[in-house]
Amino acid sequence: MAALFLIIDGYNLMHAAGLSQARYAPGDLQRQRHRLLVRLANALTAEERLRCTVVFDAMEAPSGLERHYRHAEIRIQFAEPGHDADSLIEALIDAHTAPSQLLIVSSDHRLQKAARQRRAESVDSEVYLQQLAARARTAAVEKTGPAPSKPTAAGSGEDVTYWMGEFGAIDVDAIAKSEDSGAESAAGDPWQKSIDELQQHLNQGADLDDWLNRPPDRKGEPPDRPGRKRK
């Protein structure tokens, strides 16, 4: 079976992982967002990181950085001002060249419906965390042998807590060394091309609503300009 492409609803997963707060002091949101990305980078394989896109709302996008960049091979995208992450994720689902190989990680029913419409898969953020926790436990047993039992009840808060603990340590140097090779590998990926075309479309002055309302055969065209007639 071909490897899956991942599109993750960033703040939704951050909330499920217990990293969100009712109120954020200056800089707290950026720090919690970074913690999530570090944990994901540690939990995913090199191939999964290369095929993973995490989407965040426009609020408190990092200053001095573009609205899309890479963290340890994972592609990070922020919605344009005035739009939310859901709209951007819908656009990415619509633009994907292989939706049957696409997995949407979000508990948002709107995004799960958008995935079904293109025959893509979706999973609740809490369930995805449990899957990562189970995978980490299996890997630990294979590496070190049987260990004291860990929480296994589906849907339990202890399982999510265990996942958070499994994500704690990360080999920063190893991930940093893999970034350059990962970016080079992504250049020839049709999915990467679709993302870049969408980003170029937004950078040229159009918005997500325009993209979503276009027929499929016009999605790669530049945005309409005043006085330009559509064919």
Secondary structure, DSSP 4 states (H G I P E B T S, - for coil): -PPPEEEEEHHHHHHHTT---SS--TTHHHHHHHHHHHHHHHHS-HHHHHTEEEEE-STTPPTTS-SEEEETTEEEEEPPTT--HHHHHHHHHHH-S-GGGEEEE---HHHHHHHHHTT-EEE-HHHHHHHHHHHHHHHHHHHH---S-----TT-HHHHHHHHHHTS---HHHHHHHHHHHHHHHTT-HHHHHHHHHHHHHHTT--HHHHHHS-GGGTTSPPP-TTPPP-
